[in-house]
Amino acid sequence: MHQPAPEPPADAVARLRATFRTGRTKPMSWRVAQLRGLRAMLTDHPADFVEALHADLGKSSYEAFRTEIDFTIREIDHTLDHLAAWLRPEPAPVPPHLAGATAWTQYDPLGVVLVIAPWNYPAQLLLTPMVGALAAGNAVVAKPSELAPATSAVLARLLPRHVDPDAIAVVEGGIPETTALLAERFDHIFYTGNGAVGRVVMTAAARHLTPVTLELGGKSPVFVDRDTDLEAVAARLASGKFLNAGQTCVAPDYVLTDPDTARALEPALIRAVEALYGTDPATSERYGRIVNERHFDRLTALLDSGRVVTGGDADRATKYLAPTVLADVDPGSPVMSEEIFGPILPVVTVSGLDEAIAFINDRDKPLALYAFTESDETRRRLASETSSGGLGFGLPVAHLTVSDLPFGGVGESGMGNYHGRYSIETFSHRKAVLEKPLG
């Protein structure tokens, strides 16, 4: 069957801008209809997404539902439940010299928004920002990741069937298509990915003075205090780290702890990995694969940065890299020089909390900081003496599942945030209005 030629990016943007100017996207009924359409796409076609995510990343059905399909449905439902209240104009007091006047703020949609998604959670990280952009009344150009081609194809096929095709466009492709999109004028650009491309996006946006949200990454540290329950720590660490084969922006990147605790943590981590994936994770239905050979080669080159406690097995043909823990890791080693973004967990020893805080503050601000401690004073100091996009005590990764918490980075880990009400703020202009009767 002959496939129609893809719509040029410039034509897609022009078409969506023409739709937005008619006012079609502003009524509450339109916004709700789009959110319900997104929801129906996920609930009516889960098998399509499960199959695509397995093809792209070796994701199990369990992970596909937990981290992509159900995650996005929860965000849609939360937004539908609260949208009317979030959009309600908010009165503002007026000073005495304006007696008789009334003032308020209201959220206006920005216009045409570009959402550029990464490959690691290729459905969730395209659709969840779209939930906020559509709820705020915008038209949206959706750019799925070309590194997750099966998921990109499903999104391109199903989205136009479930949402308004005159206000939402899917542009597939790689660097040429993304470059062509970035040459266009948007009213907001939302990018999730790495800092190098984030700089490209920001440079392109600057030509049009377009505001950006950059959801980047970074090396998210974990501080493990003395005298904690190391079996529980190891179980939660392994679960957060090796989810999606470690290809998660908020995954624990490395552990900071004292030498005695580090040695005691090693056997606990071995047991935790076995409890999750069995004695041979390569045969586990719940353990994913590395996205491509380039990332596989990058990761396997890091394996000699320390002593292998568990894991280390790799098979390039199947892009399998075992859940791996490295001990005796030098802070200057290759595994500590960049965000790992894979199933390798280095353990770095420090003398205690003071050195851990200094270690964290000497590096770029991370997307997340985690700590396992029973000390209120330790929690207070980490909260007040470090800077990170998010902070989690006792449980990594989970903060991004709370729709009433803003999710985003700071410094090198990004700018801006979203989820729930914060998505409305990101994709809207909060307009000040004052009315003074002539009488």
C-alpha positions in Angstrom: 0.0 0.0 0.0 1.3 3.4 -0.9 2.2 5.5 2.1 1.5 9.3 1.9 4.6 11.5 2.2 5.2 12.8 5.7 4.0 16.4 6.3 7.0 18.8 6.3 7.7 20.2 9.8 7.1 23.7 8.6 3.7 22.8 7.2 2.7 21.0 10.4 3.6 24.0 12.5 1.8 26.5 10.2 -1.3 24.3 10.2 -1.5 24.0 14.0 -0.9 27.7 14.4 -3.8 28.4 12.1 -6.0 26.1 14.2 -4.9 27.7 17.4 -5.8 31.2 16.1 -9.4 30.2 15.6 -9.7 29.7 19.4 -10.7 26.1 18.9 -8.3 24.7 21.6 -9.4 27.1 24.4 -12.8 25.8 25.6 -12.7 23.4 28.5 -14.7 20.9 26.5 -12.0 20.6 23.8 -9.3 20.2 26.5 -11.2 17.5 28.3 -11.9 15.7 25.0 -8.2 15.6 24.1 -7.3 14.1 27.5 -10.0 11.5 27.2 -8.7 10.7 23.7 -5.2 10.1 25.1 -6.7 7.9 27.8 -8.7 5.9 25.3 -5.7 5.4 23.1 -3.8 3.8 26.0 -6.7 1.7 27.3 -7.9 0.5 23.9 -4.5 -0.4 22.5 -2.2 -1.5 25.4 -0.9 -4.5 23.4 0.4 -2.2 20.7 2.4 -0.3 23.2 3.6 -3.3 25.1 4.8 -4.9 21.9 6.6 -1.7 20.7 8.3 -1.1 24.1 9.6 -4.7 24.1 10.9 -4.3 20.6 12.7 -1.0 21.4 14.0 -1.7 24.9 13.2 -5.3 25.8 10.7 -4.0 28.3 8.5 -6.5 30.0 4.8 -6.1 30.0 5.0 -5.4 33.8 7.4 -2.5 33.2 5.5 -1.2 30.2 2.3 -0.9 32.2 3.9 0.3 35.4 6.2 3.0 34.0 4.5 4.0 30.7 0.9 3.1 30.2 -0.5 3.2 33.8 1.8 6.1 34.8 0.4 8.2 32.0 -3.2 7.2 32.7 -2.8 8.3 36.3 -1.5 11.7 35.2 -4.5 12.1 32.8 -7.0 11.1 35.5 -5.4 13.5 38.0 -5.6 16.3 35.5 -9.2 15.6 34.6 -10.2 15.6 38.2 -8.6 18.9 39.0 -8.4 20.9 35.8 -11.5 23.1 36.4 -10.1 24.2 39.8 -6.6 24.8 38.5 -7.9 27.0 35.7 -10.2 29.1 37.9 -9.2 32.8 37.9 -7.6 33.8 41.1 -8.6 37.1 42.7 -5.9 39.5 43.8 -6.3 42.3 46.4 -6.1 45.9 45.1 -4.5 48.8 46.9 -6.5 51.7 48.4 -5.8 54.1 45.6 -7.6 51.7 43.2 -10.7 51.5 45.4 -13.6 50.1 43.4 -11.4 48.1 41.0 -11.1 44.3 40.9 -8.0 42.3 39.9 -7.3 38.7 39.2 -5.0 36.4 37.3 -6.0 33.9 34.7 -4.1 31.2 32.7 -3.9 31.7 29.0 -2.6 29.0 26.6 0.7 29.8 25.0 0.0 28.7 21.5 1.9 26.0 19.6 4.1 23.8 21.8 6.8 21.4 20.7 7.4 18.3 22.8 10.6 16.4 22.1 10.7 13.0 23.8 13.7 10.7 24.7 14.0 7.0 24.0 14.2 5.5 27.5 10.5 6.0 28.3 9.4 6.8 24.8 5.6 6.8 25.4 5.4 8.2 28.9 7.9 11.0 28.3 6.0 12.2 25.2 2.5 11.8 26.4 2.8 13.1 30.0 4.0 16.6 28.9 1.3 16.5 26.2 -1.3 16.0 28.9 -0.3 19.4 30.5 0.1 21.2 27.1 -3.3 20.1 25.9 -5.0 20.7 29.3 -3.6 24.2 29.1 -5.3 24.7 25.8 -2.3 24.5 23.4 -1.8 22.9 20.0 1.1 20.4 20.2 3.7 19.1 17.8 4.9 15.8 19.2 8.4 14.5 18.3 8.9 10.9 19.4 12.4 9.5 19.7 13.9 7.9 16.5 15.9 5.6 18.8 12.7 3.9 19.9 11.3 3.4 16.3 8.6 0.9 17.2 7.0 3.1 19.8 7.4 6.1 17.6 5.5 4.3 14.8 2.7 3.3 17.2 2.3 6.9 18.5 2.3 8.3 14.9 -0.4 5.8 13.9 -2.7 6.0 17.0 -2.5 9.6 18.2 -4.3 11.1 15.1 -7.1 8.7 15.6 -7.8 9.7 19.2 -7.1 13.5 19.4 -7.8 16.5 17.2 -5.5 16.1 14.2 -5.9 19.7 13.3 -4.3 20.7 16.6 -1.9 17.8 17.3 0.7 16.7 14.9 3.3 13.9 15.2 6.6 14.4 13.4 8.8 11.3 13.2 12.4 11.2 12.2 15.9 11.9 13.4 18.3 14.8 13.5 17.2 16.4 10.2 13.5 16.4 11.2 14.3 17.7 14.7 16.6 20.4 13.2 13.8 21.5 10.8 11.4 21.7 13.7 13.8 23.8 15.8 14.0 26.3 13.0 10.3 27.1 13.4 8.9 29.5 15.9 7.1 27.9 18.8 5.5 29.3 21.9 7.2 26.8 24.2 9.6 23.9 23.7 9.7 21.0 26.1 12.7 18.8 25.7 13.7 15.7 27.7 17.1 14.2 27.1 20.8 15.1 27.6 22.6 18.3 28.2 24.4 18.4 24.9 21.1 18.4 22.9 19.5 20.6 25.5 22.0 23.3 24.6 21.1 22.9 20.9 17.5 23.3 21.8 18.0 26.3 23.9 20.2 28.0 21.2 17.5 27.4 18.6 14.8 28.7 21.0 16.8 31.8 21.6 16.4 32.9 18.0 12.7 33.3 18.6 12.8 34.2 22.3 10.9 30.9 22.9 10.7 29.7 26.5 12.0 26.2 27.1 11.6 23.5 29.7 14.7 21.2 29.8 14.3 17.9 31.6 17.9 16.6 31.6 19.8 14.1 33.7 22.9 14.0 35.8 24.6 11.7 38.3 22.0 11.3 41.0 23.9 10.3 44.2 22.7 8.1 47.1 24.0 8.6 50.6 23.8 5.5 52.8 24.2 6.3 56.4 25.7 4.0 59.1 23.4 1.8 61.1 20.6 1.5 58.5 18.8 -1.6 57.5 21.0 -2.6 54.7 18.8 -5.4 53.4 16.0 -2.9 52.9 18.4 -0.3 51.5 19.8 -2.9 49.0 16.3 -4.0 47.9 15.2 -0.4 47.2 18.4 0.6 45.6 18.4 -2.4 43.2 14.7 -1.8 42.3 15.3 1.8 41.5 18.6 1.4 39.8 18.0 -1.6 37.5 14.5 -0.6 36.4 14.5 -0.3 32.6 18.1 -1.7 32.7 19.2 1.4 34.5 18.1 3.7 31.6 16.1 6.1 33.9 17.0 9.8 34.3 16.3 9.6 38.1 17.9 6.3 38.7 20.5 6.2 41.5 23.7 6.8 39.7 26.3 6.0 42.5 26.4 5.3 46.2 28.3 7.3 48.8 28.9 5.6 52.1 31.7 4.9 54.7 34.0 1.9 54.1 32.5 -0.4 56.7 29.0 0.2 55.4 30.2 -0.3 51.8 31.6 -3.7 52.6 28.4 -4.7 54.5 26.2 -3.5 51.6 27.9 -5.7 49.0 26.3 -9.1 49.9 23.0 -7.3 50.5 23.1 -6.0 47.0 23.9 -9.4 45.6 20.9 -10.8 47.3 18.7 -7.9 46.2 19.6 -8.4 42.5 18.9 -12.2 42.8 15.6 -11.5 44.5 14.5 -9.3 41.6 15.9 -11.2 38.6 17.0 -14.6 39.7 20.5 -16.1 39.4 20.6 -15.4 35.7 19.0 -12.0 34.9 19.5 -12.7 31.2 16.6 -15.2 31.4 14.4 -12.9 33.5 11.2 -11.7 31.8 11.4 -8.5 33.9 14.9 -7.4 32.9 15.3 -5.1 29.9 18.0 -4.5 27.4 20.3 -1.6 26.4 18.7 0.5 23.6 21.4 0.1 21.0 25.0 -1.0 20.3 26.5 2.4 20.8 25.2 2.7 24.3 26.1 -0.9 25.0 29.7 -0.2 24.0 29.8 2.9 26.1 28.6 1.1 29.1 30.8 -2.0 28.9 33.8 0.3 28.6 33.0 1.4 32.2 33.1 -2.0 33.7 36.7 -1.9 34.6 36.3 1.2 36.8 36.1 -0.9 39.9 35.9 -4.4 41.4 32.8 -6.3 40.2 30.7 -7.3 43.1 27.9 -8.8 41.1 27.1 -8.8 37.4 29.5 -7.7 34.7 28.2 -10.2 32.1 27.4 -8.7 28.7 26.3 -9.9 25.3 26.5 -7.4 22.5 24.3 -9.5 20.1 21.3 -9.2 22.4 22.4 -5.9 24.0 22.3 -7.6 27.4 24.3 -6.1 30.3 23.7 -7.7 33.7 22.8 -5.7 36.7 26.2 -4.7 38.0 27.6 -3.4 41.2 31.2 -2.0 41.3 33.1 -1.5 44.5 36.5 0.2 45.3 35.6 2.9 42.7 37.9 5.9 42.5 36.1 9.2 42.1 38.3 10.0 39.1 37.5 6.7 37.2 35.5 6.8 33.9 32.3 5.5 35.5 32.2 8.6 37.6 32.9 11.1 34.8 29.4 11.1 33.2 25.9 10.0 33.8 25.9 6.2 33.6 22.4 5.7 32.2 22.7 2.0 32.4 22.7 -1.0 34.9 26.0 -0.2 36.6 26.0 1.0 40.3 29.4 2.2 41.6 30.0 2.4 45.3 32.3 5.3 46.4 33.6 5.5 50.0 33.6 8.7 52.0 34.4 9.2 55.7 30.9 10.4 56.6 28.2 12.9 56.0 30.5 16.0 55.8 32.6 14.5 53.0 29.5 13.2 51.2 27.9 16.7 51.2 31.2 18.2 49.9 31.4 15.4 47.2 27.9 16.2 46.0 28.4 20.0 46.0 31.7 19.8 44.1 29.8 18.4 41.1 26.9 19.5 38.9 23.6 19.7 40.6 21.8 16.4 40.1 18.3 15.7 39.0 17.7 13.7 42.2 19.5 13.1 45.5 18.6 10.1 47.6 19.5 9.1 51.2 18.9 6.2 53.5 19.3 7.4 57.1 17.5 7.2 60.4 18.9 10.6 61.5 16.6 13.7 61.4 19.7 15.8 61.5 21.2 14.1 58.5 18.0 14.6 56.6 17.9 18.2 57.6 21.5 18.8 56.5 21.0 17.1 53.1 17.9 19.1 52.5 19.5 22.5 53.4 23.1 22.0 52.3 22.7 20.5 48.9 20.8 21.4 45.7 19.1 18.9 43.4 16.0 18.7 41.3 14.3 16.3 43.8 15.2 14.8 47.1 14.1 11.3 48.2 14.6 9.8 51.7 14.3 6.0 52.0 13.0 5.4 48.4 14.6 6.4 45.1 12.7 7.3 41.9 9.2 7.4 43.5 8.9 11.2 43.9 8.2 11.5 40.1 5.1 9.4 40.5 3.4 12.0 42.8 1.4 14.2 40.5 1.2 17.0 43.1 5.0 17.3 43.2 6.8 19.3 40.6 9.3 17.2 38.6 12.3 18.9 37.1 16.0 19.6 37.4 18.2 22.5 38.5 21.4 23.8 36.8 22.9 21.1 34.6 20.0 18.8 35.4 17.5 21.1 33.7 15.2 24.0 34.1 11.5 24.2 34.6 9.2 21.5 35.9 5.9 19.7 35.2 3.3 17.1 36.4 -0.2 18.0 37.6 -0.8 21.6 38.3 2.8 22.5 37.5 2.2 21.4 33.9 -0.6 24.0 33.6 1.8 26.6 34.9 4.5 25.5 32.5 2.3 25.5 29.4 0.3 28.7 30.2 0.9 32.4 30.7 -0.5 33.7 34.0 -2.1 36.9 32.9 -2.8 39.8 35.2 -6.2 41.5 34.7 -7.5 44.7 36.4 -11.0 46.1 35.9 -12.0 49.6 37.0 -15.5 50.8 36.3 -15.7 54.2 34.6 -18.3 55.4 37.1 
